[in-house]
C-alpha cells in the first residue's frame, strides 16, 4: 500500500476516503456505512459499527475499479460543484423520483393485497414533496450565492451560511431515515416482486446519499471556510 493511501485510510475520515477513492462509495453502501451524514468518523469506527474490520474494507476499496467518470469534487471550484448539484436536483425531481413513483404505482395495481407496497408508495410521495421544497431552498438560499461567491466576485451573504447549513444537515438526516424506512418495508413484502422493488429503492437511495455526501462533506465546509475568509478580510 502506498504511503499516501495509508495516510488517507488511517488518518482520514470516511468522507475523505470517499473523495479520494470514489470506488469506496459502493463499498460503503454495500457494507451499510453512512458516509454522507456521518462522514466525519474514522474508517475503523465506521467499520466496527457494522461488524467489519478496517482492513477488510480497505482491501475491498483497493480491489474495486475507480469509476471512469469520477470527479475529484473537493478540487473543483465551488460554483462548478453548485451547478452540478443543481443539475442533479433537476434530474432527481424530474426523472428519478417520478420514475420510481410510477413503478411503485404499477406494482401496487398489480398486487392490491400487498399493503406494504402502497405504504412505500405513500411514503415516497411525501418524500418527493419534502425533497422538492428542500432542493428549491438550497438553490435559492445557498447555491445562488455560491454561484457568484465561488470566485469572490460578490459581497458577503446577509446571513451566515452556517445557519442555513445546519438546517440542511438536519433535513438530510431525515431524508436518509425515510429512505431506510422504505427499504425496510420492502423486506416485509412476501412476494417475488420485493426484490425488484428493493433494487429500485436502493438505486434511488445510493443516488441521494452521494448527493448529500457532496453537500455535507465538500460543498458546505468549503463554502463556510470561504465565507469566513471573506469576513476576516472585510
N, C-alpha and C positions, 0 to 999 in steps of 0.2 A: 504494500500500500504506500503510495507517495506521501511525502511529509505534509503537503498541502491538504490532501484528502484526510489524513489522520487528524489534522488540526480541526477541520470542519466537523468531523464526526465526533470528536471527543470534547471539543470546546464550544462548538456552535449549537444553536437551538435547532429544533426540528424545522422551524420556518426557514432558517438559514440553509439547512441541508436541502430542503425542497427547492430553494432558489438556486443553489449551487449544482444540484443534481436533479433536474426536472423529472427523471425517471423515478425518483423517490416518492413522488406524489401517488402513483399507483401502488407502490409498495406499502405506503402508509394507509391508503384506503383499504387495501386487501387485509391489512393487519388490524383494522379498526382503530387507527390512531387519528385523533383530531389534530391536524396540523394547521387548520385555518383559524379556529377560535382559541386554541390552546398551544399556539406555535412557539411560545417562549420557553417551553420545557426542554430539558436536555433529552437526547436520544435515549440515554439509559433510563431516565424516569418514564418517558413515554412508552418504551418497550416493556418495562416492568409492569406498568399499569394494565397491559393487555396480555401478559403472560409470555413475553418473548425476552430473549437476551439481546442486548445491543448488537453483539457481533453477528447474530443471525440476520438481523435486518440490514446491517452493513453489507453482508455477503449478498443478500438479495438485491440491494441497490446497485452494487458493483457489477452484478451479473446481468442486470437489466439494460437494454439498449437505450441510449439517450434519444429522445424524440427528435426527428428531423426538423420539426418546426419550432423547437424550443427557443424561447427568447429570454435573455437574462434581464428581466424587467427591473431589477434593482440597479442596473447600469443605464437604463434609458431615461430620457427627460421626463419629468413629472407630467407635463402636459400631454406627451405622447401616450403615457400609461393611462391617463384620464380618458383620452379619446378611445383607447382600446376598450376600457371598461364600459364606456357609454355605448359603444357599438355592441358589446356583449349584452348590455341591458336590452337593447332593441331586439337582439336575436332571441334572448330568453323570453321576453314578454310577447314578441310577435310570432315566434316559431316553436321554441322548445316546450313551453308550458301549454299553449293551445294544442300542440300535437299530442301530448300525453293525456290531456283532458279529453280529447276526442277519443283516444284509445280506451281510456277507462270508461267513458260513457258507453262505448260499444260493448265492452266486456260486461258492464252492468246489465245491458239489454239482453245479452246472450245468456247471462247467469242470474236471473232475478232473485233466485233463492239464496244467493251468496251475499249476505248483508254486508260483509266486510269490504266488498268491492265498492258498494255505494258509500260506505263510511270514508273510504280513501278518496273517492271522487269528491265528496263533500269537503273534506279537509283540504284537498288540492285546490278547490275553488276558492276557499278562504285564503289559502296561502298565496294564490295568484293575485288576489285583490290587495293584500297587505304588501306583498313584494313589489307590486307595481307602484304603489304610493311611495314606498321606501326608495325605489330607484329614482323616482321623479324628484324627491327631496335631495338625494345625493347629487344629482346632476345640477339642480338649482342652487343648492347651498354650498357644495364642495367643488364639484368638477368645473363649474363656470369660473370660479376664482382661480383654480389651478391652471386653467387654460391660458390665462394671462400672467399669473404669478409664477408659473413654472420657470420662466426665464427672467423674473424680476422686472417685468415691464409694467407693472401696475402697483398701486399702493396696497397697504395692509387691509385685510378684510375688517369689517366693522366689529365682528365678534370673533373671539379666539377659535381657531379650528379645533382645539382640544375639546371645547364644549360640544361642538357638533359631532365630533368623532365618538365621544362617549355614548351618545345616543345610538349611533350607527352600530357600535360594538354590541350593545345590549340587544338590539334587534337582530343582529347576526346570530347571536346565541339562540334566540327564539326560533329563527328560521331553521337552524341546524336541528333543533329538537323536534320541530314539526316534520321535517323530512325523515328523521329517525322513527317517529311515531308511525308515519305512513308505511315505512318499510316493515316495521314490526307487525302492523296489522296484516300486511300481505302474508306473513308467515302463518297467520291463523286461518287462511283460506284453504279449505280442504278440497282442492281441485287442481288438476294439472295446469290450469291457466295461471296459477300462482307464480310459477317460475317465470313466465313471460312478463307478468305484471311487475314482479320484483326487479327484473332486468331493466325495465323502463324507468322505474323509480330510482334504481341505483345509478343509471346513466345521468338522470337529472341531478341527483344528489352530488355526484362527483363534479359535475359542471359548476354547481352553485358553490360547493366547498372551495374549488380552485379560485373562483371569482372572489370569494370572501377572503381567501388567503392573500391574494394580490392587494386587496384593500387593507385588511387588518395589519399585515406584516410588512408591506412595502410602501403602498401609497400613503397611508395615514402617518406612519412615523417620519417619513421623508418630508411630507407636507408640513407637519408640525415643526420639525427641525428647521426647515426653510423659513417658516414664519418667524421663529424665534431669532434667526439670524437677521431678518429684516427689522424686527423690533429693536434688537440691540444696536443696529446701525442707524436707526431713526432718532 
